[in-house]
Every structure is written in C-alpha cells, then in structure tokens.
Amino acid sequence: MKKKKIVIALGHDALGTTLPKQKEATKRTAKAVAEFIREDYRVVITHSNGPQIGMIHTAMNEFCHLYPEYTKTPMSVCSAMSQGYIGYDLQNAIRAELLNRGVYKTVSTVLTQVVVDPYDESFYRPTKVIGRVMSEAEAEEEEKKGNHVVKEGTGYRRIVAAPKPVDIVEIDAIRALIDADQIVVACGGGGIPVLSQDHNLKGAGAVIEKDLAAGKLAELLDADMLVILTGVDNVCLNYGQENEKPLSSMTVAQAKEYMEQGQFGEGSMLPKIQAAIEFIGDSAIRSVLITKLDKEGTGLNAGVGTMIKK
C-alpha cells in the first residue's frame, strides 16, 4: 500500500524562542514527528520563524547601524537565514531520534522560495511588525526608502506586508525527496517571499503567513493530511469568553460559516482555518488536524484537537 503523505506545521511552542530553547524544543518535537514516521507516513515539516526572523532582522540591522560601511540585510535574506538555522536544529534532532529508534532516513532542509503576487493587497496595507525599535529620525529614513513604519511605545518599528503564497519554486525538489521516502523540512517561516520577473526571482520585503504556506505546500504535494500544531488543544468558538466552546470536529462549510461570524482571531487562528479550507477544497479525502503537543511536547494528546473535513 502506498504511504500517505502528511505535512506537519510546527508553531512557536514546538520550536522555542532562543537558540538554547530551540535546540531543546526541537529534540522534543522530533519525538512527535518520529511517531508519524513510525505510523508509516511520508512526512514533510514546515515551521514558524517569528521570534527567529525578528532576532536576525534586529541583529543584522543593529550591526549595520554600528558599522555603516556594511549593507543592510533585506527581509528575504533574513528569512533565508532563519530557514537555515531552524532547519539545521530540526533535521539533526529528527535524525538522532530516528536512529535511536533503529530507523535510518535522510532528513533534508530545502531552502524554499515562495512566489507572491506583486499586486497582493497586503503590500498596500502592511500589518506585520518586525525588527528593532527605531528613533523618529531613523523611522523617517526608513520611510524615505519606501518602507513602512509604525509607532510602538516611545519608538518606531518597521511594518511589512503579509501576501498570500501563490507558488513554491522548489516544489519539484521537495516532491522528489518525498517520493524517495525521505523526510523534508521546507517552507520554513512561510518561505522566502519572492516576486517572479521573467526568469529572475526578486526577494520581497514581506513575510508570508506560515499556515497559509503550509496549506499551499500540502496542496501542491497532494498530501492526504495537514497537521497544524499550535498553542491550544482545540479550535474554539467564543474563544476566551465564558461561553467558550472547544470543537472536536467541523466541516469546511461550518468553518466558512464560523469565519464569516468573526470567530477566529486575525493573525492567530484565522490563517489556520483559511489554510484548512483552501487545502481541503472539494476533496473528500483530505483532512486537517489543528492541535497542540502534549505537556512534554513529545506527542499528540489522544482525542485532543479539531479535525476538519469536507
């Protein structure tokens, strides 16, 4: 029987927020990933990178602030850096965990570029705050370059667009590795956002919602299942209110209805639901599980999570 394909999207809780915490977190997460491999799935892993890309962007721009002779680092390059070092920890942790279980498989990180539409409306309404706190003079300099800034507390910070993913440049390489029954880490942090210009790819000053990129990755791979690991056990209606209601399952039609009611927070649960709806589409086979790792961070809690199907 042909092995099922599964895309696992890791959230902040599965990665940690600092270098030491990330290394320990990836060891725990590797145990959960190994469980899926033991169940004989072909596995692709994608992950968030919010704290990591923020750290890189801040560090690189602070460096250029101290040493003006160096060129500032574009967002697309910061994204590539985050993919590399998160993938490094993940692939080593997963490889070690599998070897401890007597399983040998190559784990590879694919530096992944994701094509976005230059006319995506988010470029006109940037929403993602990133980078270090700037003075008013520095903020004015950023605006002169065509970048957007927002006042935050007593300072200013850069704000960038979050366009939707259109295509994945390295999808054939990812597919070839999966078809060879290897484990792949791809589309980290939503992928490196690029604009397609004839035969050239140009980095975009943006970030992509990692859940939407995970859904696009699962769609292009024709995966059977998308698992989105987050910080809550279930998708909930009336989240944070006295009448909060956890959902164990819902249909795509129900998800659309709840979304229209404004049940899901923008920037938190909403992109996960959007990714689920777009990935499942009209398929009677595809499914999405939104859940969290157990208290030890080493597996899924049985019976916990929200399953979404057609």
C-alpha positions as CSV (number, residue, x, y, z in Angstrom):
1,M,0.0,0.0,0.0
2,K,1.3,3.5,-0.9
3,K,2.3,5.5,2.1
4,K,0.1,8.5,2.9
5,K,1.7,12.0,2.7
6,I,1.4,14.3,5.7
7,V,2.5,17.9,6.1
8,I,3.2,18.9,9.8
9,A,3.3,22.7,10.5
10,L,5.1,23.5,13.7
11,G,4.2,26.6,15.7
12,H,6.3,28.6,18.2
13,D,5.7,26.2,21.1
14,A,7.4,23.4,19.1
15,L,10.5,25.5,18.5
16,G,11.2,27.8,21.4
17,T,12.3,31.4,21.1
18,T,16.0,31.5,21.8
19,L,19.0,29.4,20.5
20,P,19.3,27.2,23.6
21,K,15.5,26.8,24.0
22,Q,15.1,26.0,20.3
23,K,17.7,23.2,20.5
24,E,15.9,21.6,23.4
25,A,12.4,22.2,21.8
26,T,13.4,20.5,18.6
27,K,14.6,17.4,20.5
28,R,11.1,17.1,22.0
29,T,9.3,17.9,18.7
30,A,11.5,15.2,17.0
31,K,9.8,12.6,19.2
32,A,6.4,13.7,18.0
33,V,7.5,13.7,14.3
34,A,9.0,10.2,14.8
35,E,5.6,8.9,15.8
36,F,4.1,9.9,12.5
37,I,7.1,8.2,10.7
38,R,6.5,5.1,12.8
39,E,2.9,5.1,11.5
40,D,4.4,4.9,8.0
41,Y,3.6,8.3,6.7
42,R,5.8,10.2,4.2
43,V,6.5,13.4,6.2
44,V,7.2,17.0,5.2
45,I,7.7,19.5,8.0
46,T,7.3,23.2,7.9
47,H,7.6,25.7,10.8
48,S,7.1,29.2,12.1
49,N,10.0,31.6,12.4
50,G,8.5,34.8,14.1
51,P,10.9,35.1,17.0
52,Q,13.9,33.9,15.0
53,I,13.5,36.2,12.0
54,G,12.8,39.1,14.3
55,M,16.1,38.4,16.1
56,I,18.0,38.1,12.9
57,H,16.5,41.3,11.4
58,T,17.2,43.2,14.6
59,A,20.8,41.9,14.9
60,M,21.7,42.5,11.3
61,N,20.3,46.0,11.2
62,E,21.9,46.9,14.5
63,F,25.2,45.7,13.1
64,C,24.8,47.9,10.1
65,H,23.8,50.8,12.4
66,L,27.1,50.4,14.3
67,Y,29.1,49.7,11.1
68,P,27.6,51.9,8.3
69,E,30.1,50.5,5.7
70,Y,28.1,47.3,5.7
71,T,24.9,46.9,3.6
72,K,21.7,46.4,5.4
73,T,20.2,42.9,5.2
74,P,16.9,42.6,3.2
75,M,13.9,40.8,4.7
76,S,14.2,37.9,2.1
77,V,17.8,37.2,3.2
78,C,16.8,37.3,6.9
79,S,14.1,34.7,6.0
80,A,16.7,32.5,4.3
81,M,18.9,32.7,7.4
82,S,16.1,31.7,9.7
83,Q,15.2,28.7,7.4
84,G,18.8,27.6,7.6
85,Y,19.4,27.6,11.3
86,I,15.9,26.3,12.3
87,G,16.2,23.5,9.7
88,Y,19.7,22.7,11.0
89,D,18.4,22.0,14.5
90,L,15.3,20.2,13.3
91,Q,17.0,17.9,10.8
92,N,19.7,16.9,13.4
93,A,17.1,16.3,16.1
94,I,14.8,14.2,13.9
95,R,17.8,12.2,12.5
96,A,19.0,11.4,16.1
97,E,15.6,10.5,17.3
98,L,15.0,8.1,14.4
99,L,18.4,6.5,14.8
100,N,17.6,6.0,18.5
101,R,14.6,4.0,17.3
102,G,16.6,2.0,14.8
103,V,15.3,3.9,11.7
104,Y,17.7,5.5,9.2
105,K,16.3,8.1,6.9
106,T,17.9,11.2,5.4
107,V,16.4,14.5,6.8
108,S,17.0,17.5,4.5
109,T,16.2,21.1,4.7
110,V,15.2,22.7,1.4
111,L,15.8,26.5,1.3
112,T,12.4,27.3,-0.1
113,Q,11.3,30.4,-2.1
114,V,7.6,31.1,-2.3
115,V,6.2,33.3,-5.1
116,V,3.8,36.1,-4.1
117,D,1.7,38.5,-6.3
118,P,3.2,42.0,-6.5
119,Y,-0.3,43.3,-6.6
120,D,-1.4,41.5,-3.5
121,E,-3.5,43.9,-1.4
122,S,-1.3,43.4,1.6
123,F,1.5,45.4,0.0
124,Y,-0.8,48.4,0.3
125,R,-1.8,47.5,3.9
126,P,1.2,46.1,5.7
127,T,0.4,44.5,9.1
128,K,3.5,42.6,10.3
129,V,5.6,44.5,12.8
130,I,9.3,43.3,12.8
131,G,12.8,44.4,13.8
132,R,14.3,46.7,16.4
133,V,12.9,49.8,17.9
134,M,14.0,52.9,16.0
135,S,14.2,56.6,16.8
136,E,12.0,59.1,14.9
137,A,14.9,60.1,12.7
138,E,15.7,56.5,11.8
139,A,12.0,55.9,11.1
140,E,12.0,58.9,8.7
141,E,15.0,57.4,6.9
142,E,13.2,54.1,6.5
143,E,10.1,55.9,5.1
144,K,12.4,57.7,2.6
145,K,13.5,54.3,1.3
146,G,9.8,53.4,0.7
147,N,9.5,51.2,3.8
148,H,6.6,51.4,6.2
149,V,7.0,52.1,9.9
150,V,4.6,52.2,12.9
151,K,4.8,53.9,16.2
152,E,5.1,51.5,19.1
153,G,5.5,52.8,22.6
154,T,8.1,55.5,22.6
155,G,9.8,54.4,19.4
156,Y,9.1,53.1,15.9
157,R,9.3,49.8,14.2
158,R,9.3,48.5,10.6
159,I,6.0,47.1,9.4
160,V,5.8,44.7,6.4
161,A,3.3,43.1,4.1
162,A,2.0,39.5,4.6
163,P,1.0,38.5,1.0
164,K,-0.6,35.1,0.2
165,P,1.5,32.3,-1.3
166,V,1.0,31.7,-5.0
167,D,3.5,29.0,-5.9
168,I,6.5,27.2,-4.4
169,V,9.7,27.4,-6.5
170,E,11.4,24.3,-5.2
171,I,8.2,22.1,-5.1
172,D,9.7,19.6,-7.6
173,A,12.8,19.1,-5.5
174,I,10.6,18.6,-2.4
175,R,8.3,16.2,-4.2
176,A,11.3,14.1,-5.5
177,L,12.7,13.8,-1.9
178,I,9.2,12.7,-0.6
179,D,8.7,10.2,-3.4
180,A,12.1,8.8,-2.4
181,D,10.7,8.3,1.2
182,Q,13.0,10.9,2.7
183,I,12.0,13.5,5.3
184,V,11.9,17.1,4.3
185,V,11.9,20.4,6.1
186,A,10.6,23.1,3.8
187,C,8.8,26.4,3.5
188,G,10.1,27.5,6.9
189,G,8.5,30.7,8.2
190,G,6.2,30.7,5.2
191,G,9.1,30.6,2.8
192,I,11.3,33.3,1.4
193,P,8.9,35.7,-0.4
194,V,9.9,36.3,-4.0
195,L,8.5,38.2,-7.0
196,S,8.8,36.5,-10.4
197,Q,10.2,38.8,-13.0
198,D,10.8,37.0,-16.3
199,H,13.4,34.4,-15.4
200,N,14.5,36.1,-12.3
201,L,13.3,35.9,-8.7
202,K,13.5,39.1,-6.6
203,G,13.2,39.0,-2.8
204,A,10.2,40.8,-1.5
205,G,10.2,43.0,1.7
206,A,7.4,40.9,3.3
207,V,6.6,37.8,5.4
208,I,4.2,35.0,4.5
209,E,1.7,33.6,7.0
210,K,3.4,30.2,7.7
211,D,0.0,28.4,8.0
212,L,-1.1,29.6,4.5
213,A,2.3,28.5,3.1
214,A,1.8,25.1,4.9
215,G,-1.6,24.7,3.2
216,K,-0.1,25.6,-0.2
217,L,2.7,23.1,0.3
218,A,0.2,20.4,1.3
219,E,-1.9,21.2,-1.7
220,L,0.9,21.1,-4.3
221,L,2.2,17.9,-2.8
222,D,-1.3,16.4,-2.9
223,A,-0.9,15.4,0.7
224,D,-3.5,13.4,2.5
225,M,-3.4,15.4,5.7
226,L,-2.2,18.7,7.1
227,V,-1.4,18.8,10.9
228,I,-1.1,22.3,12.3
229,L,0.5,22.3,15.8
230,T,-0.4,25.4,17.8
231,G,-0.7,26.6,21.4
232,V,-4.2,25.4,22.1
233,D,-5.8,22.0,22.3
234,N,-8.7,22.8,20.1
235,V,-10.2,25.4,17.8
236,C,-12.8,27.2,20.0
237,L,-15.9,29.2,19.4
238,N,-16.2,32.4,21.5
239,Y,-12.5,32.0,22.4
240,G,-11.6,33.5,25.8
241,Q,-15.2,34.1,26.8
242,E,-17.3,32.5,29.5
243,N,-19.2,30.5,26.9
244,E,-16.1,29.3,25.1
245,K,-16.8,26.0,23.2
246,P,-14.0,23.7,22.0
247,L,-14.7,21.9,18.8
248,S,-13.6,18.3,18.2
249,S,-14.5,18.5,14.5
250,M,-16.1,20.7,11.9
251,T,-16.8,20.6,8.2
252,V,-15.4,23.0,5.6
253,A,-18.9,24.6,5.3
254,Q,-19.0,25.1,9.1
255,A,-15.5,26.6,9.1
256,K,-16.6,29.1,6.4
257,E,-19.7,30.0,8.4
258,Y,-17.7,30.5,11.7
259,M,-15.1,32.5,9.8
260,E,-17.9,34.9,8.5
261,Q,-19.1,35.3,12.0
262,G,-15.7,36.6,13.0
263,Q,-15.0,33.7,15.4
264,F,-11.3,33.4,14.6
265,G,-8.6,35.9,15.5
266,E,-6.7,37.5,12.7
267,G,-3.0,36.6,12.9
268,S,-3.8,33.6,15.2
269,M,-6.5,31.1,14.4
270,L,-7.9,32.7,11.2
271,P,-4.9,31.9,8.9
272,K,-5.1,28.2,10.1
273,I,-8.7,28.0,9.2
274,Q,-8.1,29.7,5.9
275,A,-5.3,27.2,5.2
276,A,-7.5,24.3,6.1
277,I,-10.4,25.5,3.8
278,E,-8.1,26.1,0.8
279,F,-6.2,22.8,1.2
280,I,-9.3,20.6,1.6
281,G,-11.2,22.3,-1.2
282,D,-13.7,19.8,-2.7
283,S,-11.7,16.8,-1.7
284,A,-13.5,14.0,0.2
285,I,-10.1,12.5,1.2
286,R,-8.0,15.4,2.6
287,S,-8.2,16.4,6.2
288,V,-6.7,19.0,8.6
289,L,-6.0,18.5,12.3
290,I,-5.4,21.6,14.4
291,T,-4.0,20.7,17.9
292,K,-1.0,21.0,20.2
293,L,1.7,18.8,21.5
294,D,1.2,17.1,24.9
295,K,2.7,18.6,28.1
296,E,6.0,17.0,27.5
297,G,6.0,18.3,23.9
298,T,6.8,14.8,22.6
299,G,3.5,13.7,21.0
300,L,-0.2,14.4,20.4
301,N,-2.8,14.1,23.1
302,A,-5.2,11.3,22.1
303,G,-8.7,12.7,21.4
304,V,-7.5,16.3,21.6
305,G,-7.6,18.6,18.6
306,T,-10.0,19.8,15.9
307,M,-10.4,17.6,12.8
308,I,-11.6,19.4,9.7
309,K,-13.0,17.5,6.7
310,K,-15.2,18.1,3.7
